[in-house]
Each structure stands twice: as C-alpha cells, then as structure tokens.
C-alpha cells in the first residue's frame, strides 16, 4: 500500500473509530430498555452514514481489516437480539451489507462467513422448521442483499467454495437456500424478490461441488419455475423475470452442461456406481430423472414467449439458445420445445452491429444438424395446423400463426433447407386456410340482390366519386377486423422462398382452379394471383445469381399468361350467376396488375379486355362496380392516359362496336346499354360523335323488344343520357 492509500486508510479509521467505540460501549451497557434501544439505534445510524459516505469504495482503502474492526460493535448488537424485526436490526444489517460488499470483497474469514450464513438466513427466514417471522420489506431486502454479497466474497476467498460444502456447513447452507427460494417465490415486494434472486445466483456461482449442486437442483428448479410461470397469483416485474431467467440459465449450465455430464452420459445404466462421494448422486438414473423434470419445468416457463414485454421474451430466447448450445446432448429431450420457442422469438434481439451480435438459432442449426431437422419438423407442424387456426374467430391467434410461418420461412432460407414436401404442404395449407376463412365469412348478399337503377343517385355519382380511385378494396379478408390478418398473410406470401418456389406454387394453384368450385376455387384463384404478384416483385438480381434468369422469366411469363387467360374468361362470361362476384373482382385486379407491369405495351390487349372490364360498370353489385372503375383508372394510368375518359374515347371504336354487336345480335340483356350510359357519363360529350350506329341499333332493339320492360327502360335511359 503506497503512502497516499495508507494516509487515506488512517483518515478513514479515525472517522470510524469514535462511532465504533460509542456503539460498542452502548451495546455492552444494553439492558433491553426502550431508552437503551433508542441510543443503540441512533449510534448505529451514525455509523451507517459514515459507511455509506466514505466506505463504498473499491480502491483498497476500506479493506478486510477495517471491516473486521467495524464488525465487532455490530456483532455485539446482533448477539443480544432474540428477534430481528425492528429498526435497529435493519440499520445493523445495512451496515453489515456494506462490509460484505466493499470491505470483505477480496477475502473474508471462513469461520465468520459460516456464522453469517446462519445469521442472515435467520434474519430473512427465521429459524429452521419454524414459520418465518414477519419482517419489514426493507429488512428482508437488505438480508438477501447481504447474503448475495457474502457468497460472492466466499467465491473469491481461498477455500471458500470448499468450506460451503463441509459436513458441518451443509445443513446451514441447505436452510439458507430454502430461505432464499422462499424469498423468490413469496417475497413481499419486487425488491425483496430481486435481492433473493441475486442471492441464489451468487450461491450457484460460489458452489463448485457437483454433488451439492445436484442436491439443491430440484428445489431450485421448482422455485424458479413457480416464479416464472405466467398466471401466478402475484404479477412479476419485468426486471425480476429477466433476472430469474438469467439465474435459471446459470443453474442449468453449472451442472447440466454437456461438458459436466459427459462422463455420466458415457456410462451405462447398469454400470455399478463409483465409490467416490460425487458419484453417490451423479448417476445415469439421476440424470434421466433430472432431465425429465427440467423438460416439465421448461414446458411451463416457455409460456413467457407470449409476454407483452419484448425484453422478457428476448431473455427467454437467450435462455433457450444457451441450453440448446451448452446442454445440447444433456437436455436433448427438451430440444423440440426450445427450438419452437426460439423460432417464435427469432430475431427479437437482433443486433446490426456484428461486434455485439449474439448466437442465433440459425448459427446453432448450422453447427448441430439435429437442430436444423427440428426447425423443419416444427415448420411442417405449423403449416399443417394453420387451417385449424384460421377456422377460429381469434384474429390474434391467426396473426401469430401467420407471423410464425413467415419467420420459419426466413429461417429455412438462411439454412438453405428448402424442402419440396414442405413447400407442397404449405401451398395446400394456405389454400385450405383461405377457404375456411371465406366459408366463415361469406360475401355479403345484400350487395347483389337489387337491380342496378341507372337513374338512381348512386348511379349518377358513381363515376365522379371513384374518378381518382386507384386502389382496390380487398375482397378476401376485407373486413376491418381482418386487416392485420391480411397484412400478416401478405407478409407470409412474400416470404415464400425463392422466385422459383413461388412460381411452382402459383402453377399448382392454377392447376387446382381448373377442377375446383365454391370457396376453394376462389381461394386457389386469389392465392395464385397474390403469389405471382409477389414473385414479380422479388429482387431479380439476386435470383440471377442463383438461378437461370431466362428460364425463370419464361416460366413466370407463362404463368402470367395462363392467369390472364383464365381471368379474361371470367370477365367475358355474361352469366353473372355462374361465378362468385369476388371471382370477377379478382379478375379485374389481375387485368389491372398486368397493365401496371406492361404499361404502354398493354394497349394492344385493350381490344380483348377493355369491354369486359367496362361491362361490369353496369353490375348490380356496387362493390363490383367500384372494382371496375378502379381497374379502369389503373389501366388508363398505366397506359399513359390522363384519365379513364381519355382511355375510353381513344378506344371508343371497338367499345361501341362491341355494344352494337350485342344489340344487333338480339342480346336482350340490359348490360350493354347500361355500359353505354356509364361510358357517356365517364367520357362526356366527346363520345357522342361515335354513337350514330349505336342509336340506330337502339331504335331497332326498341322496335323488336318493346315488350321487355326492363330492357326498354334501359334503352330509353341511353337516349336520355345522349340528349343531356
């Protein structure tokens, strides 16, 4: 010790001495009266003030010798007390805790340490085999904090760890551990529980004897599990839950890490037990029973993966990854639970900075092939269970299931673990999931019942209200309550592996469409469109690195052509009752999407698509009419027209020809004249120049079909619109 430190130490001693002498004298004269207790309390408080102000230091000035000196008067107080429930007890333990945390932090006399274990356990929990005395929260927290400091001191003291497991000390240590566990599970405040958790962590870090650790393991696991289980009577704080998970991690790796259990695992169950003391407990049957208990405990603890706090879930993820790594072989029975939990929590504490990046599940799966297989099997289980979950009314459960599958796909891509079986199962599962969702919430029938009145206020304002609409309202999962579910589903579709796997899935869906009916037809059709749309948005530069770009582009274009052809057949069908209106709505979206991709190159295709799209302007379903106008807006913008009016005027010749053809071929449906009315409203007076032949056809139709009241009304509405 240099002269400066020696001088500081002497100065500190001079400040402590009068307080210690005074307290010692008062303790010797203590007669148990209230006045005596009051004097002791005041004197102890004065000593505590100096300790807090001058002795919380780690520069070596306040060393074990000064701590021994200060402890002497404190010990006089402690010896004379039968109960430790008052203010004097709290002040004394607070002083003792400072001695343990700073004075004896490098070394403590082992005899003193043994006595303090007994004393502090008595203060915190009362004598063994008796009901604990009721003490203040502050005193309990100080006692557990002092125990944590005591075990840390013993861990760095020569012979300290060995002294803990000596025959004469084990009973006191056992009682102390029990008291600590009681403080964790039944502590009266958050601070008491936290200090008890820190004390337990210090115990397990201090004890080096495997047999002793094995003896304390069942009770420790039971206590921590009880504390960590969600739904316990008292709500746990986030900080305490995180601390408890960290303590559990230390407990498990200190005795059940693969390095520590290697010798036990290598022995056969029938092999006679060794004569050494350590092998009295650490046998293969013990290990088998212990791992079963751990699996049961973990099955309860992993329910924290649904906890609201991100930091709690992140701590649980770290626990799972640590066990999978450090206890890989020992706790292999729990691996499926741990892998599933880590998959659910994957990326929750991801660090962008590589220097602080922690081990991830994909890292472990790269090291341990069995973990990679568990990732695959867990993904398959999630895939097959998706339709059942989507059938329920719990939107939160649906969102979680879809999000989990997105993470699973991301993880499988990281591992390059693509599986054709898994991809096929996913395609079928998604189709079935959408089918059951559609069956659970059928299309609103009220929208389709009434005939469309061309002279209604709705018809008059339909075009103007939607003139700028360029975004479709969802027809699948379109309810307000389903918005988040739809978002998660779209994220899942975007995560479906490579472009090639998406194209394959879209092909399977289109093949299924050819022979399907009902809601499954709608589901497969919608799914094929969404998957192809997602595939088109994939980063083609990355795909070029892995696959033949030419082949993929050809395959995708072939799928797009097939989808477009099928969509045109739906739109060209004039029998509105043959298809669910949502099929026509999706077909409109397909046409609009193709126009967006081809832009001006789509103009030649207007010959075949514009009239079928415009024909739905006269639909009796207001949602379908809205979809038709949105589709026209998107097509006009994509083909570089200023608006839908310009689109129709520029292509009016074959639009008018199509209408005239239907009138001249005695098509008595009111659809064609309804379209003409909507076109006139959409395009304005500029359309009139092209209507000479149509007007003639209208008069011919009136002459031939004047007995059809509805048709006549619509034809006159066309003439009325022209006159206006």
N, C-alpha and C positions, 0 to 999 in steps of 0.2 A: 504494500500500500504506500503510495507516494505521500509526501508531506501535506499536499493540499487535501487529499482524501482523509488523511489522519486528522488533520485540523478540523475538517467538516464533521468527522465522526465524533471527535471530542466535544465539539459545539452542540451536536445533537444529543449526546449523552448528558450534557449539562442542562439541557432543556427537559429531558425526560426524567432525570434523577429526582427532582423535588416532587414531581407528580407521582412517581412510583413509590417514593418513601412515604408520602402522605397516604396513599391508598393502602400501602402495607400496614401502616400503623392503625388506620381505621378498621381494617379487616381483623387485626389482632384484638381490637377492643370491641368488636361487634357483639352486641348482646341480644340481637334479634328484634330490638325495639324499632318503632317507626322512625324515630329520630336518627338512629344509627343507620338504618337503611337509606334514609334520605341523604345523609352525609356521604355514604358509600356511592350512591348514585351520582351525586354532584362531582365527587372526586374522579370517578370513572369517566364521566363525561368530559372533564377537563383533559384527562389523559387521551381520550379518543380524539379530541380536537387537535392535539399535537400530532398524534399518529396520522391523522388524515392530512394535515397540512405539511408535515415535514418528513414522513416516513414512507410515503407512496413513491418510492424511487428504486431504480434498478442499477444504480451506479456503484453499488457495493458499500456505500456509507452505512446504510441500515442493514447490518449483516446478522448472522445467526446468533452471535454473542450478545448483541444489543437486544435481539428478540428474546433470548433466554432471560435477560435482565428484566425486561418489561413483563414477561410472562409470570414471574414469581409473584408479584402482588395480585395479579389476576387469578392465579391458581388458588390463593388464599380465599378469595371470594367464592370461587367455584366449589372448593372443598366444603364450605359451610352451608351450602344451599341444598335443600332437600327437593325443591321444585324450581324449575327454570321457566317461570311464566310471567315474570314481571319486567318492568322497565330496566332494572339493574341487570337482569340476565341478558336482555337484548344488547345493552351497551357493552357488556363484557364479551359477548360472542362477536360483536362487531370489531372490538379491539383484537380479539384472537384471530379473526379472519385476516386483518391487515398483517399481523405477524406471519401468518401462513403464506400469504400471497407475496410478501416482499422480504421479510426477514429470513425465513427458512426456505426460500425458494430454491436455494442451491444445495441445501443439506439440512436434515432435521434428525435429532437424536431418536433412534428407533424405539427405545423404551417410552419416550414421550409420545411418539406417534401412535403406539399401541393404545396408550391411555386416552389419547384424544379421539381415536376411533370410537371407543366405548362411550366417552363423554358426549361427543357430538351426536352419535346415534341416539343416546338417551335424551338429549335436548330435543331433537327433531321428532322422535317417535315414542319416547317413554321406555321403560324397562321391557325386556323380552317377556313374551307371554302375558302381557297386560295391555289393556285398552289404552291407546295413546292419549296423553293429556292434551287438553285444549290449549293451544298456544297461539300467540298472535301471528298474523301472516308475516310481519316483518322479522320476527324471531326465527320462524321456520325458514324463510328465505336466507337469512344470514347463516343459519346452521348448515343448510345444504351447500351454500356457497363456500363455507369453511371446509366442509368435507371434500368438495372438489379440489380446493387448494391443497389440502392435506395429502390426497392421493397423488397429486402432481408432484409435491415435494418428495414423497416416498419413491416415486418413479425415478427421480434423478439422484437419490441418495444411495450410496453404495450399500448393497444388501437390503434395500428397502423392499423390493419386489419379493425377495425370498422370505423376508420377515412376515409378510402378509399371510403366507400360506403355512406358517409353522403351526404345529399341533395346538399350541396354546392360544393362537390368534384366530384360527379358523372360525370358532363359534361367534366371536365378536364380529368378525368380518361378515359372516352369514347374516347376523342380525342387522348389521349396518346396511347390507344390500337390500334386505327386506324393507327396512325403513325408507331407503331411497326409492324403491319401487312403489311403496305406498304414497310417497310424496308426488311421484309422477302421475299415478292414476287418480289419486284423491286429494291432491294439493288444493288448498283453499283459494289460491289465486294464480293468475298466469305467471307471476314472478316466482312463486314457490315451485310450480311445475318446471319452469325453465331451469332454476338452480338445481333441482333434483335431477333433471336430465343431464346437466353438465357434470354433476357428481357421479352419475352412473357411467358416463363416458370416461371420466378420469379413472374410475375403478377398473374398467376393462382395459384401459391403456396401461395401467400400472401392473396388473397381474400378468405374469409370464407363464405361470404353471398351467399346462393344458388341462390337467385333471380338475383343478379348482374351477377353471373356466367352464368345463363341461358340467360340473356340479351346479353352477349358477345359471347355466344356459336356459333350462326350461322355464324357470321363473322369470328370467329377464325377457325372453321372447313373449311369454304370456302377458307380462305387464306392458311391454311396448305395443303389442297387438291391441290390447284393450284400449290403450291411449290413442292409437292411430285409427281405430275403426270408426268410419263415419257413422253418425247417428247415435253416438254415445250421449249420455244424459247431459253432460256439460260440453258446450261448444269449445273447441280448442282454437287457440290463436294460431295464425299462420306461422309466426316465428317458432312457436313450440312444435308445431307439426314438422316443420323443416328440420329443426334440431333433432327431434325424435327419429326421423328418417336417417339422418346422418349418424346418430348413435347406433341405430339398428345395423347400418352398413358396417360400422366398426366392429360391432359384436359378431356379426356373421363371418367377416373375413379374418377375425382374430383367431377363430377356432375351426372354421369350416372351409377355409380356402384350400384349393387343390394341393398347394404345397404342404399344408399341415396335415391333410388327410391321406396323402399319397400312400404312406406305409399301411394305414388301416385298410384302405381300399384294395391294396395288393394282396392282403391276406384272405384266405378262405374262411367262411363262417365256421367250419368245423375245426379249424386250427386251434389248439389249446392256447389259452391266454398266457401271456408272458408273466413272469414273476415280478416284474418291476411295478412300482406303485402306480405309475402313469397308466399302465395297461389295465388296471382294475376297472376303469370306466371306459377308456377309449378303445372299444372293441367294434367289430363289424356290426353285430346286432344293435349296439348303441347307435352307431352311425345311421343304420337303416331306420330305426325308430325316430331319431332326431330329424332326419331329412323329411320324414312323413309329417312330423309336427311343423316343421318350417313351411312345407307346402301348404298346409292348412292355414297357417298364420298369414302367409303371403296372399292367399286367395281372398282374405278379408282386407288386408292392407291395400291391395291394388284397386280397391273401390275408390281410393282417393284420386284416381285418374279423372273422375268427374267433378273434382273440387273446383270451385269458382276461381280460386287464386292461381295465376299462372306460375308463380314461384313455388307453390306447393307441388303442382304437377311436375314442374321441372326437377324438383328434388326427388320425387318418386321415380322419374325417368332415370336419374343418375343412380339411384339405388338398384334399379333393375339391370342397368348396363353393367354396374360394378359386379353384381352377383353373377351375371352371365359370363363375365370375364374372369374374375378371381375364383369363383366357385363353380366353374363350368362343369366339371365332372361330378363334383360332390353333390350339387343340387340340380342335377340333370332332370330329376322328376318335376321340378318346378319350371323348367325352361319354357314350356309352351305358354304358361301364364305370363312369364316375364317378357317373352318375345311379343306376345299380343299387346301387352301394356306399352312396351317401347314403340311398337308400330303405331299405336293410337297417339302416343306423345312425341312421335318422331319430329325433330326439328324445333321443338318447343324452346330450347335454349341454344339454338344455333348461333355460332359466332362467325362473323365475316372475317375477323382477324385470325389468320392461321396460327399466330403465335399463342393465342388463347383458346384455340379450338379444342374441344373435348372429344373423347372417343364417342363414336356414334354407332348405331345398330348396324349400319352398312359396313363399318370398319370390322366389327365383330363377325358379321356374316362372311366377310372375305377371309377371315382367319379360320373360322370354325364352319365347315361345310354343313354340319347338322343345324346350325342356326339359320343358314340360308334355306334349308329344306323346311324348317318351321315357318319361315316367312312365307314360303309358297303355300304350305298347307293352311296357314291362318288366312291368307288371302283367298284361297279357294272356299274356305268355310264362310268368310264374309260374303263372297259372291253368291253362294247358294242360299244364304239366309236373307238376301236383300228383298226378294219378292214378299216374303212373310212380313218383314218390317214395313215395307211400303204399303201393305194392305191395312195397316193400323191407322188410327187417326192422330197419332202422336207425331206432329211435324218435327219436333226436336229430335226424336229418335231417328227419323228419316234423314235429317240433316247430318247427324253424327255418322250414320251408316255410310252415306254417300261421301262424306269427308274422309272417313277411314279408308274407303276404297281408293280415293284419289291419292292418299298417302302411300297406300300399298303399291299402287302402280308406279309412283315415283321411286319408291324403294326398289322395286323389281327392276326398273330401268337402270338404277345405279349399280345393281348387282349383275346386270346383263343376264337376268334369269327369266327371259321371255319363255312362255310355255303355251304351245298351241292348245293344249287341253284347257288351260286356264282362260285363254282368250275366247275359246268357243263357249265355255261356261259363262263367261262374263256377258257375251252377246245375248245368249238365251235369257240370262238373269235380268239384264236390262230391259229386254223386250217384255218379259213377264211382269217385271216391276211396273213398267209404264201401263201395261194392260190392266193390272189390278187397280192402279191409280185411276185410270179412266172409268173403270167399272164402278169404282167407289164414288166418283163424282161425274155423272153423265152430263152431256151437253144440255144446257137449259132449253127446254122445249118451247117455252113461251115466245122465244125469239123467232120461231119458224112457223107459227100457226097462221098468222094473219097474212092475207094477200097484200102485196105492196101497192099502196094508193099513190099513184103518180101525182095527184093534186094535193096531197097532204102537206102540212107544214114541214114535216120531217123530210119529205122528198125534195121540197123546194130549197131547203137549206143544206141538204146532204153534201152536195159538191163543195159549196163555199166553206162549210165547217171543216172539211177534210182536205182543202186545197193544198195545204202545206204538209199534210201528214206524210212522213217518210219512215215511220217505224211501226211494225206490226204489233198489235196486241197479241200476247201469247194465247194459243188455242189449246195447248197442253200444259197442265199445271199453271193455269192462268188466274186462279183466284188470288186475292190479296194475301190470304193466309199461307199460300203456297209459294210466294215469291222467293223466300230463302231456300226452299227445297229445290226450286227450279234452278236457282243460281248454283247450288252445290252439284246438281245433276250436270249442268253445263261444264262446270269445272272438271267433273269426272270424265266426261266425254273428251275434253281437251287433253286429259292425262293418259289417254289410251295408247300408250307405247309409241311406236314409230308410225310414220305415214302408211307404211305397207300394211301394218296390222289394222289400221283404221279402214283402209280400202277393202281389206278382206272382210271385215265385219260389215261394212256397208253392202258388199256384194251378197253376203249371207242374208241380210235383211231384205234386200230387193228380191232375192230368190224366194224367200218366205212369203213376200207380199203376193206373189202370183197365185198362190193357193189358199190364202188366208181370207178371213171375213170378220166382221164385227170389230170389236175393240182391239184385238190382236193385229188386225190389218192396219188400223190407224197407228198403233204403237210402232209396228215394224217400219211403216212408211215414214213416219216422223223421225224415227231413230236413224234410218238410212240417210235422210236429208241432213240431220244435225251432224252425224259422223263425217259425212263427205264435206260439209262446210268447215268443220274443224280441221279436217285433213288438208284442205286447200290453204288454210292459214298457217300450217306448220312451216318452220324455217327450212326452206328448200336447200339452202346452202349446206346445212348440217346433214340432210338426207343425202346430198350428193357425195358427201364424204364416205357414207356407209353403204349406199345402195346405188343401183343403176338408175340415174335420174330419168333417162329416156324411157326405160321400162315403167317406172312408177308414174311418170307423166301420162304415158299411153293408157295405163290401167285406170288412172283417175279420170281421164277424159272419157274413157269407155263407160265408166260408172256414171259420170255426169250425164252422158248422152242417154243412157238407159233410164236414169231417174227423170230426165226431162221428157223423154218419150212417154213414160208412164203418166207423168203429170199432165201432159197435153191430152192424153186420152181421157183423163178425169174431167178436165175443163171442157172438152169437146162434147161430153155426154150431156144431152139436153134433158135427160130424165133426172130431175133434181132429187127424186126419192131413192135413186139407186145407191147413192153414197151419203155417208155422214157428212154434214156441211163442213166439218173440220177437215175432211179429206180435200175438199175443194179449196179450203183456206190454205192448207199446206201446199197444194199445187200452185196457188198464187205466189206463195213465198219462194217456191223453187224457181218459178219463172223470173221473179224479181232478182233473186240471188244470181241467176245466170246472167241477167242483164248487167248486174253490177260487176261481174267478173269480166265479161266480154266488152263492156262499154259500147262504143260506136259499132263494133263488129257484130253486135246483136241486131242491128237494124234489119238485115235480110230475114231474120227469124220472126220479125213482126208480122209478116204475111200470114204465118200459121198461128201466132199466139195472141195478137192484139184483139181480134174479135172475141175469142173465148174468154179473155180476161175482162173485156168491156161488157160481155154479156151478163156478167154477174152484177153489174150495176143495177140490173132490174130484179135482183133476187128478193124473195120475200123475207130473207133473214138479214136483219140490219147489221149484224157482225160481219156477214159475208160481203155485204155491200161496202162496208168500211174497209175490209181487206182488199176489195177490188180497187177502190180509189187509191189506197196506199200503194198497191202494186203498180198502178198506172203512174203515180208520182215518182216512184223509184225507177221505173223503166224510162220515163221521159228524162229524168236527170242523168241516168247512166248513158243514154244515147245522145246526150248533149242537146236536148231540147230545153227551152226555157221553162216550160210547164206542160201539164197534161193536155191542155188545149192545143198547143202547138204540135204535140205528138199526134193527136187525132186529126187535125187539119192536114198535116203533112202526109198522113196515111189514109186520108178520107176516101180515096178511090176504092180500095178493096174493102174498107169498112162498109161503105154504102153498098157496094156490090154484094157483100155477104148478106146484108139486110134485105136487099131487093131479091136476092136468090131465094131466101126463105119465104118472102111474101109471094113470089111468083110460083113457088112450088107448093102452094097451098098449105104452108106450115101455119096452122091456125093458133099456135101458142102465142100468147101476148108478149113473149120475151123480146122478140126482135123490135117491135115498135117501142117497147119500154126502153130498150137500149138507145134507140134513136132519140127519144126525149132526153135521156141523160146526156147523150152526146151533144145535143143542141145546147143544153144548159152549160155543159162543160166547155164547149168550143165557141159558143156565141154565134153572132150573125155570119161570121166568116164561113160557116158550114153550109149556109143556105144555097150557095152557088152550085153545090154538088147534089142537090136534092130533087132536081126535076124528074128524073126517072123514078125516084122513090115515091114522090107524090102521086105519079100515075099508078104505081103499084098499089098504093094505099086505096085509091078510089076503086081500083079493080077488086081489091080484097073486100071493101065495103059492099060492093055490088054482089060478090059471091058469098059472103059470110055475114050478111046483115042480121041473121038470126042468132049469132053468138054475141050475147050482150056484153060480156067482159071484153072480148076482142074489139068490138065496135067502140066501146068506151076508150080503150087504149089508143085505137087508131085516130079517134077524134082528138084525143089529148095531144097526139103528134101534130095534127093540123093546127090545133090551138097554139102549140108552142112555136110553130113556124110563123103564124100570124103575129104573135107577140114580138 
